[in-house]
């Protein structure tokens, strides 16, 4: 166990989930945040353009159509991910469950329709996957260039899905930001637990226990 890595992911988890809880309280109390309406209208001005058309496709990155094969690809590529495949596969629906719970608690409508919007489910999902990918990439023996490539791709994916949800008139900007905080925080919680419980330490402990039993 590397105490520095554990502390880093613990801090990231607590900060992002704390920010999400703080936003939830404010949104519950006041509704739209300052700048929500203005930024939403500015993004909607691009409707009917190429950005709007691309957003319809980018939107799928926040759904299982993209996330399920992406998770399978990540597990196929990363031996470290395969060691605890159940953890990474479980945190995705868990984050979605928390997202649905807070939608009901906060109860803020979307820009159109009557369904609750805070936080964005699409953004929560892609943010969870993106942060998981960054954590697992940091554990693999890859070059700094590869790590930077994953970082850039992750930022672009999360940002693009967030933009798509706004231009498709499905969410307010603060819904998107809340989804980023929640998804990142849930993924960081899984990374924190994984870093604090290395597989090698578990194997060593089991081997030592077996030796004591044999010797005793």
C-alpha positions as a LaTeX table, in Angstrom:
\begin{tabular}{lrrr}
\hline
Residue & $x$ (\AA) & $y$ (\AA) & $z$ (\AA) \\
\hline
Unk1 & 0.00 & 0.00 & 0.00 \\
Unk2 & 1.35 & 3.41 & $-1.03$ \\
Unk3 & 0.16 & 5.96 & 1.58 \\
Unk4 & 0.64 & 8.86 & $-0.84$ \\
Unk5 & $-1.60$ & 7.28 & $-3.48$ \\
Unk6 & $-4.23$ & 6.41 & $-0.86$ \\
Unk7 & $-4.17$ & 9.95 & 0.55 \\
Unk8 & $-4.41$ & 11.48 & $-2.92$ \\
Unk9 & $-7.51$ & 9.50 & $-3.90$ \\
Unk10 & $-9.07$ & 9.95 & $-0.47$ \\
Unk11 & $-8.70$ & 13.71 & $-0.79$ \\
Unk12 & $-10.05$ & 13.72 & $-4.35$ \\
Unk13 & $-13.03$ & 11.62 & $-3.28$ \\
Unk14 & $-13.89$ & 13.79 & $-0.28$ \\
Unk15 & $-13.49$ & 17.05 & $-2.19$ \\
Unk16 & $-15.62$ & 16.01 & $-5.18$ \\
Unk17 & $-18.37$ & 14.36 & $-3.13$ \\
Unk18 & $-18.32$ & 17.29 & $-0.73$ \\
Unk19 & $-18.73$ & 19.67 & $-3.67$ \\
Unk20 & $-21.61$ & 17.57 & $-4.98$ \\
Unk21 & $-23.39$ & 17.56 & $-1.61$ \\
Unk22 & $-22.88$ & 21.30 & $-1.29$ \\
Unk23 & $-24.29$ & 21.90 & $-4.76$ \\
Unk24 & $-27.26$ & 19.64 & $-3.98$ \\
Unk25 & $-28.15$ & 21.70 & $-0.91$ \\
Unk26 & $-27.89$ & 24.98 & $-2.81$ \\
Unk27 & $-29.88$ & 23.72 & $-5.81$ \\
Unk28 & $-32.55$ & 22.33 & $-3.49$ \\
Unk29 & $-32.78$ & 25.68 & $-1.72$ \\
Unk30 & $-32.65$ & 28.17 & $-4.61$ \\
Unk31 & $-33.36$ & 26.23 & $-7.81$ \\
Unk32 & $-31.38$ & 27.63 & $-10.72$ \\
Unk33 & $-27.89$ & 28.85 & $-9.88$ \\
Unk34 & $-26.53$ & 32.22 & $-11.05$ \\
Unk35 & $-25.50$ & 31.92 & $-14.68$ \\
Unk36 & $-27.54$ & 28.78 & $-15.36$ \\
Unk37 & $-30.09$ & 30.55 & $-17.53$ \\
Unk38 & $-27.62$ & 32.75 & $-19.41$ \\
Unk39 & $-25.20$ & 29.92 & $-20.21$ \\
Unk40 & $-28.07$ & 27.64 & $-21.20$ \\
Unk41 & $-29.44$ & 30.22 & $-23.64$ \\
Unk42 & $-25.98$ & 30.85 & $-25.09$ \\
Unk43 & $-25.42$ & 27.14 & $-25.78$ \\
Unk44 & $-28.89$ & 26.78 & $-27.32$ \\
Unk45 & $-28.01$ & 29.44 & $-29.89$ \\
Unk46 & $-25.92$ & 26.75 & $-31.62$ \\
Unk47 & $-28.96$ & 24.53 & $-32.23$ \\
Unk48 & $-29.34$ & 23.70 & $-35.89$ \\
Unk49 & $-25.59$ & 23.92 & $-36.50$ \\
Unk50 & $-22.98$ & 21.18 & $-36.97$ \\
Unk51 & $-22.29$ & 21.24 & $-33.22$ \\
Unk52 & $-25.92$ & 20.34 & $-32.58$ \\
Unk53 & $-25.78$ & 17.46 & $-35.06$ \\
Unk54 & $-22.55$ & 16.11 & $-33.55$ \\
Unk55 & $-24.01$ & 16.42 & $-30.05$ \\
Unk56 & $-26.76$ & 13.95 & $-30.94$ \\
Unk57 & $-24.07$ & 11.30 & $-31.50$ \\
Unk58 & $-21.79$ & 12.35 & $-28.65$ \\
Unk59 & $-24.77$ & 11.97 & $-26.33$ \\
Unk60 & $-24.45$ & 8.17 & $-26.66$ \\
Unk61 & $-21.13$ & 8.31 & $-24.79$ \\
Unk62 & $-23.14$ & 8.74 & $-21.60$ \\
Unk63 & $-25.23$ & 5.61 & $-22.27$ \\
Unk64 & $-24.59$ & 1.88 & $-22.02$ \\
Unk65 & $-24.27$ & 1.71 & $-25.84$ \\
Unk66 & $-20.80$ & 3.23 & $-25.41$ \\
Unk67 & $-19.97$ & 2.55 & $-21.77$ \\
Unk68 & $-20.51$ & $-1.24$ & $-21.82$ \\
Unk69 & $-18.10$ & $-1.93$ & $-24.71$ \\
Unk70 & $-15.71$ & 0.70 & $-23.36$ \\
Unk71 & $-15.60$ & $-1.09$ & $-20.00$ \\
Unk72 & $-14.97$ & $-4.42$ & $-21.74$ \\
Unk73 & $-12.16$ & $-2.83$ & $-23.75$ \\
Unk74 & $-10.63$ & $-1.38$ & $-20.57$ \\
Unk75 & $-10.76$ & $-4.77$ & $-18.84$ \\
Unk76 & $-9.22$ & $-6.46$ & $-21.90$ \\
Unk77 & $-6.39$ & $-3.92$ & $-22.03$ \\
Unk78 & $-5.58$ & $-3.60$ & $-18.31$ \\
Unk79 & $-4.42$ & $-6.60$ & $-16.25$ \\
Unk80 & $-4.77$ & $-4.46$ & $-13.12$ \\
Unk81 & $-8.40$ & $-3.71$ & $-13.98$ \\
Unk82 & $-9.12$ & $-7.42$ & $-14.39$ \\
Unk83 & $-7.91$ & $-8.18$ & $-10.84$ \\
Unk84 & $-10.94$ & $-6.40$ & $-9.42$ \\
Unk85 & $-13.26$ & $-6.29$ & $-12.40$ \\
Unk86 & $-16.25$ & $-6.59$ & $-10.08$ \\
Unk87 & $-15.38$ & $-3.32$ & $-8.34$ \\
Unk88 & $-15.21$ & $-1.27$ & $-11.53$ \\
Unk89 & $-18.34$ & $-2.89$ & $-12.95$ \\
Unk90 & $-20.24$ & $-2.32$ & $-9.69$ \\
Unk91 & $-19.34$ & 1.33 & $-9.21$ \\
Unk92 & $-20.99$ & 2.32 & $-12.50$ \\
Unk93 & $-24.56$ & 1.28 & $-11.56$ \\
Unk94 & $-23.91$ & 2.38 & $-7.97$ \\
Unk95 & $-23.15$ & 5.91 & $-9.16$ \\
Unk96 & $-26.29$ & 5.75 & $-11.28$ \\
Unk97 & $-28.33$ & 4.72 & $-8.26$ \\
Unk98 & $-27.01$ & 7.66 & $-6.22$ \\
Unk99 & $-27.77$ & 9.96 & $-9.15$ \\
Unk100 & $-31.39$ & 8.77 & $-9.29$ \\
Unk101 & $-31.75$ & 9.15 & $-5.53$ \\
Unk102 & $-30.57$ & 12.76 & $-5.60$ \\
Unk103 & $-32.80$ & 13.55 & $-8.55$ \\
Unk104 & $-35.76$ & 12.64 & $-6.34$ \\
Unk105 & $-34.38$ & 14.44 & $-3.28$ \\
Unk106 & $-33.43$ & 17.71 & $-5.01$ \\
Unk107 & $-36.47$ & 17.68 & $-7.28$ \\
Unk108 & $-35.41$ & 20.35 & $-9.77$ \\
Unk109 & $-37.07$ & 20.05 & $-13.21$ \\
Unk110 & $-35.15$ & 19.96 & $-16.47$ \\
Unk111 & $-35.29$ & 22.90 & $-18.90$ \\
Unk112 & $-38.17$ & 21.12 & $-20.62$ \\
Unk113 & $-40.58$ & 18.48 & $-19.41$ \\
Unk114 & $-41.49$ & 17.49 & $-15.87$ \\
Unk115 & $-38.71$ & 15.00 & $-15.06$ \\
Unk116 & $-36.06$ & 15.84 & $-12.47$ \\
Unk117 & $-32.71$ & 16.93 & $-13.82$ \\
Unk118 & $-30.09$ & 17.35 & $-11.06$ \\
Unk119 & $-27.60$ & 15.75 & $-11.48$ \\
Unk120 & $-27.23$ & 14.66 & $-15.10$ \\
Unk121 & $-27.20$ & 10.87 & $-15.40$ \\
Unk122 & $-25.29$ & 10.85 & $-18.69$ \\
Unk123 & $-22.54$ & 13.06 & $-17.25$ \\
Unk124 & $-22.42$ & 11.09 & $-14.00$ \\
Unk125 & $-21.87$ & 7.88 & $-15.98$ \\
Unk126 & $-19.15$ & 9.18 & $-18.31$ \\
Unk127 & $-17.37$ & 11.00 & $-15.46$ \\
Unk128 & $-17.34$ & 7.81 & $-13.39$ \\
Unk129 & $-15.88$ & 5.84 & $-16.27$ \\
Unk130 & $-13.35$ & 8.55 & $-17.14$ \\
Unk131 & $-11.94$ & 8.81 & $-13.61$ \\
Unk132 & $-11.81$ & 5.02 & $-13.26$ \\
Unk133 & $-9.84$ & 4.89 & $-16.50$ \\
Unk134 & $-7.40$ & 7.53 & $-15.29$ \\
Unk135 & $-6.86$ & 5.69 & $-12.01$ \\
Unk136 & $-6.24$ & 2.34 & $-13.70$ \\
Unk137 & $-3.97$ & 3.96 & $-16.26$ \\
Unk138 & $-1.93$ & 5.45 & $-13.42$ \\
Unk139 & $-1.46$ & 1.93 & $-12.01$ \\
Unk140 & $-0.34$ & 0.39 & $-15.30$ \\
Unk141 & 3.22 & 0.50 & $-16.57$ \\
Unk142 & 2.67 & 2.85 & $-19.48$ \\
Unk143 & 4.55 & 5.85 & $-20.78$ \\
Unk144 & 3.72 & 9.43 & $-19.74$ \\
Unk145 & 2.54 & 10.02 & $-23.31$ \\
Unk146 & $-0.08$ & 7.28 & $-22.99$ \\
Unk147 & $-1.24$ & 8.64 & $-19.64$ \\
Unk148 & $-1.53$ & 12.14 & $-21.12$ \\
Unk149 & $-3.49$ & 10.77 & $-24.07$ \\
Unk150 & $-5.96$ & 9.07 & $-21.71$ \\
Unk151 & $-6.27$ & 12.29 & $-19.69$ \\
Unk152 & $-7.03$ & 14.39 & $-22.78$ \\
Unk153 & $-9.53$ & 11.85 & $-24.13$ \\
Unk154 & $-11.27$ & 11.66 & $-20.75$ \\
Unk155 & $-11.59$ & 15.44 & $-20.46$ \\
Unk156 & $-12.89$ & 15.72 & $-24.02$ \\
Unk157 & $-15.44$ & 12.94 & $-23.48$ \\
Unk158 & $-16.81$ & 14.38 & $-20.24$ \\
Unk159 & $-16.89$ & 17.91 & $-21.62$ \\
Unk160 & $-18.53$ & 16.80 & $-24.89$ \\
Unk161 & $-21.26$ & 14.81 & $-23.16$ \\
Unk162 & $-21.92$ & 17.72 & $-20.82$ \\
Unk163 & $-22.20$ & 20.13 & $-23.77$ \\
Unk164 & $-24.47$ & 17.68 & $-25.60$ \\
Unk165 & $-26.86$ & 17.46 & $-22.64$ \\
Unk166 & $-27.19$ & 21.26 & $-22.59$ \\
Unk167 & $-27.55$ & 21.85 & $-26.34$ \\
Unk168 & $-30.10$ & 19.03 & $-26.55$ \\
Unk169 & $-32.06$ & 21.03 & $-23.96$ \\
Unk170 & $-32.02$ & 18.10 & $-21.53$ \\
Unk171 & $-30.18$ & 19.79 & $-18.64$ \\
Unk172 & $-29.12$ & 23.03 & $-17.05$ \\
Unk173 & $-25.37$ & 23.68 & $-16.82$ \\
Unk174 & $-25.39$ & 23.06 & $-13.07$ \\
Unk175 & $-26.95$ & 19.62 & $-13.70$ \\
Unk176 & $-23.87$ & 18.85 & $-15.77$ \\
Unk177 & $-21.45$ & 20.14 & $-13.13$ \\
Unk178 & $-23.24$ & 18.13 & $-10.46$ \\
Unk179 & $-22.88$ & 15.01 & $-12.59$ \\
Unk180 & $-19.14$ & 15.64 & $-12.96$ \\
Unk181 & $-18.71$ & 15.95 & $-9.19$ \\
Unk182 & $-20.83$ & 12.89 & $-8.41$ \\
Unk183 & $-19.27$ & 10.63 & $-11.05$ \\
Unk184 & $-15.73$ & 11.67 & $-10.21$ \\
Unk185 & $-16.40$ & 11.24 & $-6.49$ \\
Unk186 & $-17.87$ & 7.75 & $-6.87$ \\
Unk187 & $-14.98$ & 6.62 & $-9.06$ \\
Unk188 & $-12.48$ & 8.16 & $-6.63$ \\
Unk189 & $-14.12$ & 6.25 & $-3.77$ \\
Unk190 & $-13.53$ & 2.98 & $-5.65$ \\
Unk191 & $-9.95$ & 4.04 & $-6.42$ \\
Unk192 & $-9.39$ & 4.98 & $-2.77$ \\
Unk193 & $-10.58$ & 1.56 & $-1.59$ \\
Unk194 & $-8.54$ & $-0.26$ & $-4.23$ \\
Unk195 & $-5.38$ & 1.68 & $-3.39$ \\
Unk196 & $-5.87$ & 1.00 & 0.34 \\
Unk197 & $-6.34$ & $-2.75$ & $-0.24$ \\
Unk198 & $-3.68$ & $-3.87$ & $-2.75$ \\
Unk199 & $-4.19$ & $-7.32$ & $-4.23$ \\
Unk200 & $-0.56$ & $-8.21$ & $-3.48$ \\
Unk201 & $-1.12$ & $-7.43$ & 0.22 \\
Unk202 & $-4.18$ & $-9.70$ & 0.30 \\
Unk203 & $-2.23$ & $-12.51$ & $-1.34$ \\
Unk204 & 0.69 & $-12.04$ & 1.07 \\
Unk205 & $-1.66$ & $-12.07$ & 4.07 \\
Unk206 & $-3.35$ & $-15.26$ & 2.84 \\
Unk207 & 0.00 & $-16.97$ & 2.26 \\
Unk208 & 1.21 & $-15.98$ & 5.74 \\
Unk209 & $-2.00$ & $-17.29$ & 7.30 \\
Unk210 & $-1.65$ & $-20.60$ & 5.48 \\
Unk211 & 1.96 & $-20.91$ & 6.68 \\
Unk212 & 0.92 & $-20.33$ & 10.29 \\
Unk213 & $-1.80$ & $-22.95$ & 10.00 \\
Unk214 & 0.59 & $-25.48$ & 8.50 \\
Unk215 & 3.30 & $-24.72$ & 11.04 \\
Unk216 & 0.85 & $-24.63$ & 13.96 \\
\hline
\end{tabular}
